[in-house]
Amino acid sequence: MRRQKRDMSDRAFHKGYQAGFSGKNKDMCPHQQEALRQHWLTGWREGRQDSWEGYTQVEALQKSYAQ
């Protein structure tokens, strides 16, 4: 658990994935730092794609944490 809090890029990706999967707008990215913003947007894109492909929420979360 502590490792997740230290690795901000990984955390940004997963939060972006969750936002994208739930259908939120990409303009809701909370990061100002360019590197973290890119990780969040990458996660958001993958989340949107999985949502469009019909993944269930459980399958999507399992997929995002397996990466």
Protein Blocks (a to p, Z undefined) as FASTA:
>chain_A
ZZmmmmmmlmmmmmmmmmmmnopafklpcbfblklmmmmmmmmmmmmmmmmnopafklmm
mmmmmZZ
